[in-house]
Amino acid sequence: MTEGKNTGKNYFIERARAILTMLLTMISLVVAIVILCYGKIILIGALTALHVEHTEFVDSFWMWLRWPLGFVLYFFIIGYNYYILPTVRKPFRTVVPGAIFASVGMLLVSWAYTFYTSSLVNYDIMYGALSSVVALMIWFLLLSWVIILGIMCNKVIEDTSHPYSKREM
């Protein structure tokens, strides 16, 4: 067990791995958010460039496609982080339950945030432009909680899958 101990690996290699993972995660999240938020505009632009008529079918198709697409994008981002970031390598199948939990949770939090900002409040009128920043930071906070809950889900599954292991004796 390496909790709280030095893993014995080169510091610079670990920093380079962490920086690479951070860059890949940021790029992936930006792509996921752009596709989920501006995917319809991108789809209409692509159809216009291909000289295809924009119909109501395309609108409904995109509305149904964006949620499974968002789940897949979030799942790969979170699964990659859950797999690559720990210093002790585990099989990918052990991180799948937490990645699924976190992906569904991120979609639910994003849907709730979208619903909240679009139909329930008009906080710009009352509090000004900086209230949008506060609302965005609350969304980020909720997303980070969901990611941590996914990690805890993996840990609970790992600890309860072998209830009578040598570790607890």
VMD Tcl script that builds the backbone (N, CA, C; Angstrom):
set m [mol new atoms 507]
animate dup $m
set s [atomselect $m all]
$s set {name element resname resid chain x y z} {
  {N N MET 1 A 0.850 -1.163 0.000}
  {CA C MET 1 A 0.000 0.000 0.000}
  {C C MET 1 A 0.901 1.233 0.000}
  {N N THR 2 A 0.582 2.216 -0.835}
  {CA C THR 2 A 1.455 3.376 -0.976}
  {C C THR 2 A 0.814 4.657 -0.465}
  {N N GLU 3 A -0.183 4.564 0.349}
  {CA C GLU 3 A -0.853 5.775 0.815}
  {C C GLU 3 A 0.058 6.581 1.726}
  {N N GLY 4 A 0.316 7.819 1.335}
  {CA C GLY 4 A 1.120 8.718 2.135}
  {C C GLY 4 A 2.609 8.451 2.072}
  {N N LYS 5 A 3.034 7.566 1.184}
  {CA C LYS 5 A 4.451 7.243 1.081}
  {C C LYS 5 A 4.968 7.619 -0.294}
  {N N ASN 6 A 6.278 7.732 -0.400}
  {CA C ASN 6 A 6.909 8.003 -1.667}
  {C C ASN 6 A 6.815 6.759 -2.540}
  {N N THR 7 A 6.427 6.943 -3.785}
  {CA C THR 7 A 6.302 5.797 -4.686}
  {C C THR 7 A 7.643 5.372 -5.261}
  {N N GLY 8 A 8.669 6.191 -5.080}
  {CA C GLY 8 A 9.986 5.838 -5.584}
  {C C GLY 8 A 10.176 6.195 -7.045}
  {N N LYS 9 A 9.187 6.807 -7.674}
  {CA C LYS 9 A 9.313 7.185 -9.074}
  {C C LYS 9 A 9.942 8.565 -9.171}
  {N N ASN 10 A 10.485 8.847 -10.313}
  {CA C ASN 10 A 11.141 10.109 -10.571}
  {C C ASN 10 A 10.137 11.257 -10.468}
  {N N TYR 11 A 10.493 12.280 -9.750}
  {CA C TYR 11 A 9.614 13.433 -9.538}
  {C C TYR 11 A 9.245 14.095 -10.858}
  {N N PHE 12 A 10.229 14.274 -11.734}
  {CA C PHE 12 A 9.994 14.975 -12.987}
  {C C PHE 12 A 9.114 14.156 -13.933}
  {N N ILE 13 A 9.244 12.860 -13.899}
  {CA C ILE 13 A 8.384 12.002 -14.722}
  {C C ILE 13 A 6.941 12.100 -14.229}
  {N N GLU 14 A 6.763 12.091 -12.914}
  {CA C GLU 14 A 5.419 12.219 -12.350}
  {C C GLU 14 A 4.810 13.585 -12.672}
  {N N ARG 15 A 5.604 14.658 -12.611}
  {CA C ARG 15 A 5.090 15.990 -12.943}
  {C C ARG 15 A 4.719 16.057 -14.418}
  {N N ALA 16 A 5.556 15.490 -15.293}
  {CA C ALA 16 A 5.254 15.497 -16.727}
  {C C ALA 16 A 3.969 14.712 -17.008}
  {N N ARG 17 A 3.789 13.589 -16.325}
  {CA C ARG 17 A 2.569 12.790 -16.500}
  {C C ARG 17 A 1.349 13.574 -16.014}
  {N N ALA 18 A 1.488 14.277 -14.904}
  {CA C ALA 18 A 0.383 15.070 -14.376}
  {C C ALA 18 A 0.035 16.233 -15.305}
  {N N ILE 19 A 1.046 16.894 -15.865}
  {CA C ILE 19 A 0.796 18.008 -16.778}
  {C C ILE 19 A 0.136 17.507 -18.057}
  {N N LEU 20 A 0.602 16.391 -18.597}
  {CA C LEU 20 A -0.005 15.821 -19.796}
  {C C LEU 20 A -1.465 15.439 -19.544}
  {N N THR 21 A -1.716 14.822 -18.406}
  {CA C THR 21 A -3.087 14.441 -18.062}
  {C C THR 21 A -3.971 15.669 -17.901}
  {N N MET 22 A -3.446 16.715 -17.268}
  {CA C MET 22 A -4.222 17.942 -17.089}
  {C C MET 22 A -4.550 18.573 -18.438}
  {N N LEU 23 A -3.583 18.633 -19.346}
  {CA C LEU 23 A -3.832 19.213 -20.661}
  {C C LEU 23 A -4.854 18.400 -21.446}
  {N N LEU 24 A -4.722 17.071 -21.436}
  {CA C LEU 24 A -5.683 16.217 -22.132}
  {C C LEU 24 A -7.088 16.370 -21.546}
  {N N THR 25 A -7.176 16.465 -20.231}
  {CA C THR 25 A -8.471 16.636 -19.585}
  {C C THR 25 A -9.088 17.980 -19.939}
  {N N MET 26 A -8.307 19.037 -19.906}
  {CA C MET 26 A -8.839 20.365 -20.236}
  {C C MET 26 A -9.311 20.422 -21.682}
  {N N ILE 27 A -8.525 19.873 -22.601}
  {CA C ILE 27 A -8.923 19.870 -24.009}
  {C C ILE 27 A -10.183 19.044 -24.201}
  {N N SER 28 A -10.250 17.892 -23.555}
  {CA C SER 28 A -11.424 17.026 -23.682}
  {C C SER 28 A -12.667 17.680 -23.103}
  {N N LEU 29 A -12.541 18.319 -21.954}
  {CA C LEU 29 A -13.691 18.998 -21.356}
  {C C LEU 29 A -14.161 20.171 -22.215}
  {N N VAL 30 A -13.238 20.914 -22.777}
  {CA C VAL 30 A -13.622 22.026 -23.646}
  {C C VAL 30 A -14.363 21.496 -24.871}
  {N N VAL 31 A -13.843 20.416 -25.472}
  {CA C VAL 31 A -14.518 19.821 -26.625}
  {C C VAL 31 A -15.902 19.320 -26.230}
  {N N ALA 32 A -16.012 18.664 -25.073}
  {CA C ALA 32 A -17.314 18.151 -24.622}
  {C C ALA 32 A -18.291 19.293 -24.383}
  {N N ILE 33 A -17.858 20.351 -23.732}
  {CA C ILE 33 A -18.750 21.474 -23.446}
  {C C ILE 33 A -19.140 22.197 -24.733}
  {N N VAL 34 A -18.186 22.356 -25.656}
  {CA C VAL 34 A -18.501 23.011 -26.932}
  {C C VAL 34 A -19.510 22.174 -27.715}
  {N N ILE 35 A -19.322 20.861 -27.744}
  {CA C ILE 35 A -20.261 20.010 -28.479}
  {C C ILE 35 A -21.636 20.042 -27.829}
  {N N LEU 36 A -21.678 19.988 -26.507}
  {CA C LEU 36 A -22.977 19.993 -25.840}
  {C C LEU 36 A -23.671 21.341 -25.921}
  {N N CYS 37 A -22.913 22.424 -25.815}
  {CA C CYS 37 A -23.538 23.747 -25.804}
  {C C CYS 37 A -23.761 24.313 -27.204}
  {N N TYR 38 A -22.803 24.106 -28.090}
  {CA C TYR 38 A -22.879 24.712 -29.417}
  {C C TYR 38 A -22.993 23.683 -30.526}
  {N N GLY 39 A -23.342 22.467 -30.181}
  {CA C GLY 39 A -23.424 21.397 -31.173}
  {C C GLY 39 A -24.466 21.646 -32.232}
  {N N LYS 40 A -25.591 22.219 -31.847}
  {CA C LYS 40 A -26.650 22.495 -32.818}
  {C C LYS 40 A -26.174 23.534 -33.835}
  {N N ILE 41 A -25.488 24.558 -33.369}
  {CA C ILE 41 A -24.964 25.581 -34.279}
  {C C ILE 41 A -23.920 24.970 -35.206}
  {N N ILE 42 A -23.070 24.097 -34.648}
  {CA C ILE 42 A -22.052 23.425 -35.463}
  {C C ILE 42 A -22.722 22.529 -36.493}
  {N N LEU 43 A -23.756 21.799 -36.085}
  {CA C LEU 43 A -24.480 20.911 -36.996}
  {C C LEU 43 A -25.152 21.702 -38.117}
  {N N ILE 44 A -25.788 22.823 -37.775}
  {CA C ILE 44 A -26.428 23.656 -38.797}
  {C C ILE 44 A -25.377 24.224 -39.751}
  {N N GLY 45 A -24.243 24.653 -39.208}
  {CA C GLY 45 A -23.157 25.153 -40.063}
  {C C GLY 45 A -22.619 24.089 -40.994}
  {N N ALA 46 A -22.476 22.863 -40.463}
  {CA C ALA 46 A -21.991 21.768 -41.310}
  {C C ALA 46 A -23.012 21.426 -42.396}
  {N N LEU 47 A -24.301 21.424 -42.048}
  {CA C LEU 47 A -25.337 21.145 -43.051}
  {C C LEU 47 A -25.392 22.235 -44.112}
  {N N THR 48 A -25.197 23.480 -43.686}
  {CA C THR 48 A -25.179 24.583 -44.651}
  {C C THR 48 A -23.980 24.460 -45.581}
  {N N ALA 49 A -22.832 24.092 -45.042}
  {CA C ALA 49 A -21.631 23.930 -45.873}
  {C C ALA 49 A -21.781 22.766 -46.853}
  {N N LEU 50 A -22.524 21.747 -46.452}
  {CA C LEU 50 A -22.751 20.589 -47.330}
  {C C LEU 50 A -23.966 20.788 -48.237}
  {N N HIS 51 A -24.596 21.942 -48.150}
  {CA C HIS 51 A -25.780 22.278 -48.951}
  {C C HIS 51 A -26.928 21.301 -48.715}
  {N N VAL 52 A -27.134 20.953 -47.432}
  {CA C VAL 52 A -28.246 20.099 -47.035}
  {C C VAL 52 A -29.261 20.971 -46.313}
  {N N GLU 53 A -30.531 20.733 -46.583}
  {CA C GLU 53 A -31.585 21.553 -45.985}
  {C C GLU 53 A -31.734 21.246 -44.501}
  {N N HIS 54 A -31.823 22.306 -43.713}
  {CA C HIS 54 A -32.020 22.180 -42.269}
  {C C HIS 54 A -33.496 21.959 -41.996}
  {N N THR 55 A -33.835 20.853 -41.371}
  {CA C THR 55 A -35.244 20.533 -41.121}
  {C C THR 55 A -35.492 20.362 -39.635}
  {N N GLU 56 A -36.748 20.170 -39.283}
  {CA C GLU 56 A -37.109 19.924 -37.893}
  {C C GLU 56 A -36.558 18.582 -37.420}
  {N N PHE 57 A -36.415 17.643 -38.343}
  {CA C PHE 57 A -35.833 16.340 -38.005}
  {C C PHE 57 A -34.415 16.500 -37.475}
  {N N VAL 58 A -33.663 17.388 -38.074}
  {CA C VAL 58 A -32.284 17.623 -37.634}
  {C C VAL 58 A -32.280 18.175 -36.217}
  {N N ASP 59 A -33.210 19.083 -35.906}
  {CA C ASP 59 A -33.305 19.636 -34.556}
  {C C ASP 59 A -33.607 18.554 -33.529}
  {N N SER 60 A -34.612 17.734 -33.819}
  {CA C SER 60 A -34.974 16.687 -32.855}
  {C C SER 60 A -33.881 15.620 -32.774}
  {N N PHE 61 A -33.233 15.324 -33.899}
  {CA C PHE 61 A -32.137 14.357 -33.891}
  {C C PHE 61 A -31.004 14.843 -33.004}
  {N N TRP 62 A -30.660 16.131 -33.134}
  {CA C TRP 62 A -29.584 16.672 -32.308}
  {C C TRP 62 A -29.967 16.693 -30.835}
  {N N MET 63 A -31.202 17.032 -30.524}
  {CA C MET 63 A -31.628 17.076 -29.120}
  {C C MET 63 A -31.537 15.703 -28.468}
  {N N TRP 64 A -31.804 14.659 -29.217}
  {CA C TRP 64 A -31.698 13.303 -28.657}
  {C C TRP 64 A -30.277 12.773 -28.709}
  {N N LEU 65 A -29.475 13.239 -29.654}
  {CA C LEU 65 A -28.111 12.729 -29.787}
  {C C LEU 65 A -27.153 13.365 -28.780}
  {N N ARG 66 A -27.417 14.585 -28.367}
  {CA C ARG 66 A -26.433 15.282 -27.541}
  {C C ARG 66 A -26.272 14.668 -26.151}
  {N N TRP 67 A -27.310 14.085 -25.568}
  {CA C TRP 67 A -27.162 13.505 -24.234}
  {C C TRP 67 A -26.358 12.211 -24.257}
  {N N PRO 68 A -26.623 11.253 -25.168}
  {CA C PRO 68 A -25.726 10.079 -25.221}
  {C C PRO 68 A -24.296 10.455 -25.607}
  {N N LEU 69 A -24.165 11.435 -26.501}
  {CA C LEU 69 A -22.833 11.883 -26.883}
  {C C LEU 69 A -22.113 12.515 -25.695}
  {N N GLY 70 A -22.828 13.311 -24.917}
  {CA C GLY 70 A -22.245 13.899 -23.714}
  {C C GLY 70 A -21.835 12.832 -22.713}
  {N N PHE 71 A -22.676 11.809 -22.546}
  {CA C PHE 71 A -22.333 10.722 -21.628}
  {C C PHE 71 A -21.050 10.030 -22.069}
  {N N VAL 72 A -20.942 9.728 -23.354}
  {CA C VAL 72 A -19.745 9.036 -23.861}
  {C C VAL 72 A -18.515 9.905 -23.677}
  {N N LEU 73 A -18.618 11.189 -23.985}
  {CA C LEU 73 A -17.469 12.087 -23.812}
  {C C LEU 73 A -17.061 12.196 -22.345}
  {N N TYR 74 A -18.035 12.408 -21.463}
  {CA C TYR 74 A -17.734 12.491 -20.041}
  {C C TYR 74 A -17.163 11.174 -19.520}
  {N N PHE 75 A -17.724 10.047 -19.974}
  {CA C PHE 75 A -17.245 8.744 -19.514}
  {C C PHE 75 A -15.776 8.538 -19.876}
  {N N PHE 76 A -15.395 8.870 -21.102}
  {CA C PHE 76 A -14.004 8.683 -21.495}
  {C C PHE 76 A -13.064 9.638 -20.764}
  {N N ILE 77 A -13.488 10.864 -20.546}
  {CA C ILE 77 A -12.653 11.817 -19.805}
  {C C ILE 77 A -12.446 11.341 -18.368}
  {N N ILE 78 A -13.531 10.996 -17.712}
  {CA C ILE 78 A -13.448 10.591 -16.307}
  {C C ILE 78 A -12.778 9.235 -16.167}
  {N N GLY 79 A -13.136 8.300 -17.035}
  {CA C GLY 79 A -12.497 6.980 -16.984}
  {C C GLY 79 A -10.992 7.067 -17.190}
  {N N TYR 80 A -10.565 7.915 -18.132}
  {CA C TYR 80 A -9.137 8.109 -18.363}
  {C C TYR 80 A -8.460 8.658 -17.112}
  {N N ASN 81 A -9.063 9.655 -16.488}
  {CA C ASN 81 A -8.466 10.234 -15.280}
  {C C ASN 81 A -8.451 9.246 -14.128}
  {N N TYR 82 A -9.531 8.519 -13.927}
  {CA C TYR 82 A -9.577 7.538 -12.845}
  {C C TYR 82 A -8.556 6.424 -13.065}
  {N N TYR 83 A -8.255 6.132 -14.309}
  {CA C TYR 83 A -7.320 5.051 -14.611}
  {C C TYR 83 A -5.871 5.521 -14.561}
  {N N ILE 84 A -5.576 6.679 -15.120}
  {CA C ILE 84 A -4.185 7.099 -15.300}
  {C C ILE 84 A -3.607 7.836 -14.097}
  {N N LEU 85 A -4.427 8.525 -13.304}
  {CA C LEU 85 A -3.886 9.370 -12.238}
  {C C LEU 85 A -3.382 8.631 -11.000}
  {N N PRO 86 A -4.010 7.550 -10.544}
  {CA C PRO 86 A -3.440 6.887 -9.358}
  {C C PRO 86 A -2.052 6.321 -9.640}
  {N N THR 87 A -1.191 6.349 -8.624}
  {CA C THR 87 A 0.165 5.828 -8.810}
  {C C THR 87 A 0.186 4.304 -8.872}
  {N N VAL 88 A -0.807 3.661 -8.298}
  {CA C VAL 88 A -0.897 2.205 -8.354}
  {C C VAL 88 A -1.854 1.843 -9.487}
  {N N ARG 89 A -1.349 1.091 -10.471}
  {CA C ARG 89 A -2.170 0.727 -11.617}
  {C C ARG 89 A -3.188 -0.339 -11.236}
  {N N LYS 90 A -4.413 -0.119 -11.685}
  {CA C LYS 90 A -5.494 -1.072 -11.499}
  {C C LYS 90 A -6.105 -1.340 -12.855}
  {N N PRO 91 A -6.776 -2.468 -13.017}
  {CA C PRO 91 A -7.438 -2.719 -14.312}
  {C C PRO 91 A -8.516 -1.670 -14.588}
  {N N PHE 92 A -8.727 -1.373 -15.866}
  {CA C PHE 92 A -9.694 -0.346 -16.237}
  {C C PHE 92 A -11.098 -0.714 -15.780}
  {N N ARG 93 A -11.405 -2.003 -15.751}
  {CA C ARG 93 A -12.758 -2.428 -15.354}
  {C C ARG 93 A -13.082 -2.037 -13.920}
  {N N THR 94 A -12.074 -1.808 -13.092}
  {CA C THR 94 A -12.339 -1.410 -11.707}
  {C C THR 94 A -12.760 0.052 -11.587}
  {N N VAL 95 A -12.461 0.866 -12.602}
  {CA C VAL 95 A -12.839 2.274 -12.543}
  {C C VAL 95 A -14.131 2.566 -13.300}
  {N N VAL 96 A -14.648 1.576 -14.000}
  {CA C VAL 96 A -15.850 1.786 -14.817}
  {C C VAL 96 A -17.074 2.175 -13.989}
  {N N PRO 97 A -17.394 1.511 -12.841}
  {CA C PRO 97 A -18.599 1.910 -12.104}
  {C C PRO 97 A -18.573 3.375 -11.653}
  {N N GLY 98 A -17.456 3.830 -11.132}
  {CA C GLY 98 A -17.354 5.228 -10.703}
  {C C GLY 98 A -17.403 6.188 -11.874}
  {N N ALA 99 A -16.817 5.791 -13.015}
  {CA C ALA 99 A -16.858 6.646 -14.196}
  {C C ALA 99 A -18.283 6.757 -14.734}
  {N N ILE 100 A -19.031 5.664 -14.709}
  {CA C ILE 100 A -20.431 5.713 -15.133}
  {C C ILE 100 A -21.235 6.597 -14.185}
  {N N PHE 101 A -21.044 6.396 -12.880}
  {CA C PHE 101 A -21.742 7.209 -11.876}
  {C C PHE 101 A -21.439 8.696 -12.080}
  {N N ALA 102 A -20.162 9.022 -12.234}
  {CA C ALA 102 A -19.778 10.426 -12.384}
  {C C ALA 102 A -20.279 11.004 -13.706}
  {N N SER 103 A -20.272 10.210 -14.770}
  {CA C SER 103 A -20.752 10.704 -16.061}
  {C C SER 103 A -22.239 11.021 -16.013}
  {N N VAL 104 A -23.013 10.123 -15.442}
  {CA C VAL 104 A -24.450 10.372 -15.303}
  {C C VAL 104 A -24.676 11.563 -14.377}
  {N N GLY 105 A -23.916 11.638 -13.297}
  {CA C GLY 105 A -24.042 12.763 -12.375}
  {C C GLY 105 A -23.692 14.092 -13.029}
  {N N MET 106 A -22.653 14.099 -13.868}
  {CA C MET 106 A -22.282 15.337 -14.557}
  {C C MET 106 A -23.375 15.761 -15.533}
  {N N LEU 107 A -23.983 14.791 -16.201}
  {CA C LEU 107 A -25.083 15.130 -17.103}
  {C C LEU 107 A -26.273 15.688 -16.335}
  {N N LEU 108 A -26.590 15.078 -15.194}
  {CA C LEU 108 A -27.715 15.563 -14.386}
  {C C LEU 108 A -27.445 16.969 -13.837}
  {N N VAL 109 A -26.226 17.189 -13.356}
  {CA C VAL 109 A -25.873 18.516 -12.841}
  {C C VAL 109 A -25.901 19.539 -13.975}
  {N N SER 110 A -25.409 19.167 -15.157}
  {CA C SER 110 A -25.426 20.087 -16.297}
  {C C SER 110 A -26.855 20.391 -16.733}
  {N N TRP 111 A -27.707 19.371 -16.745}
  {CA C TRP 111 A -29.103 19.586 -17.108}
  {C C TRP 111 A -29.780 20.503 -16.089}
  {N N ALA 112 A -29.544 20.251 -14.803}
  {CA C ALA 112 A -30.148 21.088 -13.763}
  {C C ALA 112 A -29.635 22.519 -13.860}
  {N N TYR 113 A -28.359 22.688 -14.133}
  {CA C TYR 113 A -27.783 24.030 -14.280}
  {C C TYR 113 A -28.399 24.746 -15.478}
  {N N THR 114 A -28.529 24.028 -16.599}
  {CA C THR 114 A -29.147 24.616 -17.788}
  {C C THR 114 A -30.586 25.018 -17.511}
  {N N PHE 115 A -31.327 24.146 -16.842}
  {CA C PHE 115 A -32.715 24.450 -16.493}
  {C C PHE 115 A -32.783 25.662 -15.566}
  {N N TYR 116 A -31.895 25.694 -14.588}
  {CA C TYR 116 A -31.873 26.792 -13.617}
  {C C TYR 116 A -31.573 28.123 -14.294}
  {N N THR 117 A -30.539 28.139 -15.127}
  {CA C THR 117 A -30.131 29.405 -15.737}
  {C C THR 117 A -31.071 29.869 -16.837}
  {N N SER 118 A -31.749 28.931 -17.491}
  {CA C SER 118 A -32.583 29.350 -18.619}
  {C C SER 118 A -34.020 29.667 -18.233}
  {N N SER 119 A -34.558 29.013 -17.208}
  {CA C SER 119 A -35.981 29.206 -16.976}
  {C C SER 119 A -36.368 29.649 -15.563}
  {N N LEU 120 A -35.514 29.472 -14.602}
  {CA C LEU 120 A -35.926 29.804 -13.241}
  {C C LEU 120 A -35.490 31.180 -12.766}
  {N N VAL 121 A -34.332 31.611 -13.206}
  {CA C VAL 121 A -33.822 32.865 -12.651}
  {C C VAL 121 A -33.458 33.847 -13.750}
  {N N ASN 122 A -33.502 35.076 -13.369}
  {CA C ASN 122 A -32.991 36.154 -14.199}
  {C C ASN 122 A -32.145 37.032 -13.291}
  {N N TYR 123 A -31.032 36.465 -12.850}
  {CA C TYR 123 A -30.210 37.104 -11.836}
  {C C TYR 123 A -29.403 38.272 -12.379}
  {N N ASP 124 A -29.224 38.382 -13.687}
  {CA C ASP 124 A -28.474 39.511 -14.235}
  {C C ASP 124 A -29.167 40.839 -13.962}
  {N N ILE 125 A -30.480 40.830 -14.001}
  {CA C ILE 125 A -31.223 42.070 -13.776}
  {C C ILE 125 A -31.017 42.566 -12.347}
  {N N MET 126 A -31.060 41.637 -11.410}
  {CA C MET 126 A -30.998 42.034 -10.008}
  {C C MET 126 A -29.565 42.253 -9.514}
  {N N TYR 127 A -28.644 41.371 -9.912}
  {CA C TYR 127 A -27.304 41.418 -9.315}
  {C C TYR 127 A -26.198 41.844 -10.266}
  {N N GLY 128 A -26.458 41.963 -11.538}
  {CA C GLY 128 A -25.444 42.411 -12.471}
  {C C GLY 128 A -24.733 41.264 -13.165}
  {N N ALA 129 A -23.742 41.627 -13.958}
  {CA C ALA 129 A -23.062 40.662 -14.820}
  {C C ALA 129 A -22.210 39.663 -14.037}
  {N N LEU 130 A -21.699 40.047 -12.885}
  {CA C LEU 130 A -20.846 39.127 -12.133}
  {C C LEU 130 A -21.623 37.946 -11.553}
  {N N SER 131 A -22.919 38.039 -11.497}
  {CA C SER 131 A -23.707 36.916 -10.991}
  {C C SER 131 A -23.598 35.704 -11.906}
  {N N SER 132 A -23.346 35.915 -13.188}
  {CA C SER 132 A -23.132 34.796 -14.105}
  {C C SER 132 A -21.872 34.025 -13.730}
  {N N VAL 133 A -20.853 34.752 -13.317}
  {CA C VAL 133 A -19.609 34.100 -12.896}
  {C C VAL 133 A -19.852 33.262 -11.644}
  {N N VAL 134 A -20.618 33.793 -10.710}
  {CA C VAL 134 A -20.927 33.057 -9.478}
  {C C VAL 134 A -21.723 31.798 -9.803}
  {N N ALA 135 A -22.714 31.907 -10.685}
  {CA C ALA 135 A -23.506 30.737 -11.073}
  {C C ALA 135 A -22.633 29.695 -11.766}
  {N N LEU 136 A -21.705 30.145 -12.606}
  {CA C LEU 136 A -20.789 29.224 -13.282}
  {C C LEU 136 A -19.871 28.523 -12.278}
  {N N MET 137 A -19.405 29.248 -11.282}
  {CA C MET 137 A -18.545 28.643 -10.261}
  {C C MET 137 A -19.312 27.621 -9.417}
  {N N ILE 138 A -20.583 27.879 -9.166}
  {CA C ILE 138 A -21.399 26.889 -8.446}
  {C C ILE 138 A -21.553 25.630 -9.288}
  {N N TRP 139 A -21.717 25.794 -10.594}
  {CA C TRP 139 A -21.799 24.626 -11.485}
  {C C TRP 139 A -20.498 23.833 -11.426}
  {N N PHE 140 A -19.357 24.511 -11.471}
  {CA C PHE 140 A -18.067 23.821 -11.368}
  {C C PHE 140 A -17.930 23.105 -10.027}
  {N N LEU 141 A -18.388 23.734 -8.959}
  {CA C LEU 141 A -18.340 23.108 -7.639}
  {C C LEU 141 A -19.161 21.819 -7.620}
  {N N LEU 142 A -20.359 21.863 -8.161}
  {CA C LEU 142 A -21.200 20.666 -8.196}
  {C C LEU 142 A -20.589 19.568 -9.071}
  {N N LEU 143 A -19.974 19.951 -10.188}
  {CA C LEU 143 A -19.303 18.968 -11.033}
  {C C LEU 143 A -18.136 18.314 -10.300}
  {N N SER 144 A -17.393 19.095 -9.541}
  {CA C SER 144 A -16.266 18.514 -8.796}
  {C C SER 144 A -16.760 17.568 -7.708}
  {N N TRP 145 A -17.877 17.885 -7.067}
  {CA C TRP 145 A -18.450 16.958 -6.085}
  {C C TRP 145 A -18.840 15.641 -6.736}
  {N N VAL 146 A -19.424 15.722 -7.913}
  {CA C VAL 146 A -19.833 14.501 -8.621}
  {C C VAL 146 A -18.607 13.650 -8.961}
  {N N ILE 147 A -17.531 14.278 -9.385}
  {CA C ILE 147 A -16.314 13.532 -9.715}
  {C C ILE 147 A -15.748 12.870 -8.463}
  {N N ILE 148 A -15.756 13.559 -7.347}
  {CA C ILE 148 A -15.273 12.974 -6.092}
  {C C ILE 148 A -16.176 11.835 -5.642}
  {N N LEU 149 A -17.483 11.981 -5.826}
  {CA C LEU 149 A -18.404 10.887 -5.487}
  {C C LEU 149 A -18.150 9.658 -6.362}
  {N N GLY 150 A -17.768 9.864 -7.613}
  {CA C GLY 150 A -17.408 8.742 -8.477}
  {C C GLY 150 A -16.169 8.011 -7.966}
  {N N ILE 151 A -15.188 8.765 -7.494}
  {CA C ILE 151 A -13.988 8.152 -6.907}
  {C C ILE 151 A -14.369 7.368 -5.662}
  {N N MET 152 A -15.221 7.951 -4.832}
  {CA C MET 152 A -15.652 7.251 -3.618}
  {C C MET 152 A -16.457 6.000 -3.955}
  {N N CYS 153 A -17.234 6.051 -5.013}
  {CA C CYS 153 A -17.991 4.884 -5.468}
  {C C CYS 153 A -17.024 3.747 -5.833}
  {N N ASN 154 A -15.961 4.055 -6.563}
  {CA C ASN 154 A -14.960 3.037 -6.899}
  {C C ASN 154 A -14.301 2.471 -5.648}
  {N N LYS 155 A -13.989 3.324 -4.699}
  {CA C LYS 155 A -13.331 2.878 -3.466}
  {C C LYS 155 A -14.244 1.983 -2.650}
  {N N VAL 156 A -15.515 2.334 -2.542}
  {CA C VAL 156 A -16.462 1.515 -1.786}
  {C C VAL 156 A -16.628 0.149 -2.456}
  {N N ILE 157 A -16.730 0.143 -3.774}
  {CA C ILE 157 A -16.857 -1.130 -4.486}
  {C C ILE 157 A -15.612 -1.979 -4.296}
  {N N GLU 158 A -14.444 -1.348 -4.342}
  {CA C GLU 158 A -13.195 -2.087 -4.133}
  {C C GLU 158 A -13.113 -2.662 -2.723}
  {N N ASP 159 A -13.494 -1.871 -1.726}
  {CA C ASP 159 A -13.400 -2.328 -0.337}
  {C C ASP 159 A -14.437 -3.391 0.002}
  {N N THR 160 A -15.599 -3.320 -0.612}
  {CA C THR 160 A -16.643 -4.289 -0.281}
  {C C THR 160 A -16.634 -5.517 -1.174}
  {N N SER 161 A -15.827 -5.527 -2.227}
  {CA C SER 161 A -15.803 -6.705 -3.099}
  {C C SER 161 A -15.044 -7.865 -2.463}
  {N N HIS 162 A -14.142 -7.593 -1.563}
  {CA C HIS 162 A -13.392 -8.628 -0.841}
  {C C HIS 162 A -13.520 -8.352 0.656}
  {N N PRO 163 A -14.652 -8.691 1.258}
  {CA C PRO 163 A -14.872 -8.285 2.656}
  {C C PRO 163 A -13.955 -8.984 3.659}
  {N N TYR 164 A -13.422 -10.133 3.316}
  {CA C TYR 164 A -12.596 -10.868 4.273}
  {C C TYR 164 A -11.156 -10.958 3.774}
  {N N SER 165 A -10.604 -9.871 3.372}
  {CA C SER 165 A -9.236 -9.868 2.886}
  {C C SER 165 A -8.253 -9.829 4.054}
  {N N LYS 166 A -7.002 -10.094 3.758}
  {CA C LYS 166 A -5.956 -10.101 4.778}
  {C C LYS 166 A -5.734 -8.710 5.356}
  {N N ARG 167 A -6.071 -7.704 4.583}
  {CA C ARG 167 A -5.839 -6.336 5.006}
  {C C ARG 167 A -6.584 -5.986 6.284}
  {N N GLU 168 A -7.740 -6.594 6.525}
  {CA C GLU 168 A -8.566 -6.217 7.657}
  {C C GLU 168 A -8.348 -7.129 8.854}
  {N N MET 169 A -7.486 -8.090 8.739}
  {CA C MET 169 A -7.242 -9.006 9.866}
  {C C MET 169 A -6.141 -8.514 10.747}
}
mol reanalyze $m
mol bondsrecalc $m
mol representation Tube
mol addrep $m
